[in-house]
């Protein structure tokens, strides 16, 4: 069926207490309990993976550990009987890669309830080109649409536009007929954002200044925010009446200081997006959209393929803000 050991990135503690990710061999016996054994063909690199790989105890409690919150591959065995040997599945979120050995290894063993069949229209590779970033973007857009957001209300702002989630959000929103404003620190990448479908580029510094004003001039009808902190405060203050702001990340800060005025005077809806624990029913519905009418044609522009041995270097790049778009990993 398989070897006793396999290749994996293992993040281990050094004598001085720091944590470093290295390509190594891992034993099958070290995998956790679970009904489902999957041979991983593709994974992807998310900001949370980089945190787990370098010792962030808020993400991962114990080391040595194999990160990777995303995995797509083929079922080796499923003791629960839900899936069959040879089925193509994806696992995103739940506890994968956080405190459960994750997709940066050639095998994962997880509860069968965490896995879903890869929807028709996607392959293991394209499923991981989307990965948690694409799924989170899709979930945020799903919530905005279900809350009545429509293109005729005005443009949607996407913060952290150069990241994987931001890039995919721009492409999907533009495909759905929305005018999109890309907020980024990478203003030199204007051509890239235009290719994705953004009609305007807003330098990040325009949203970075703290102001004592409780409301600002309305500039967008809704937003997808991956940044948090002061930028999110200004996004809320500048949102048009009855707009939806989907909160998807905290790249700048987890803190949010704001008044109630955007909500009680302008009727702004703040939508929390948690991709790790959402129901399987919602998960399957959003993935079906991503595989079909929401599929971003520019995915090959957004994504860059690497192998396991290149991962430690890309973990360093994502943490220093030097990556654009998405990185997906071919484990074959």
Secondary structure, DSSP 8 states (H G I E B T S, - for coil): ---SEEEEEEEEE-TTS-EEEEEEEEEGGGS---SEEEEEEEEEE-HHHHHHHTT-TTT--SSSB---SEEEEEEEEETTSSS-TT-EEEEESTTBTTTB--TTBSEEEE-GGG-EE--TT--HHHHHHHHHHHHHHHHHHHHHHHTT--GGG--EEEESTTBHHHHHHHHHHHHTT--EEEEES-GGGHHHHHHHT-SEEEEGGGGT-----SS----EEEEEESSBHHHHHHHHHTEEEEEEEEE---SSBS-----SHHHHTS--EEEE--SSS--HHHHHHHHHHHHTTT--TTHHHHEEEEEGGGHHHHHHHHHTT---BEEEEE--
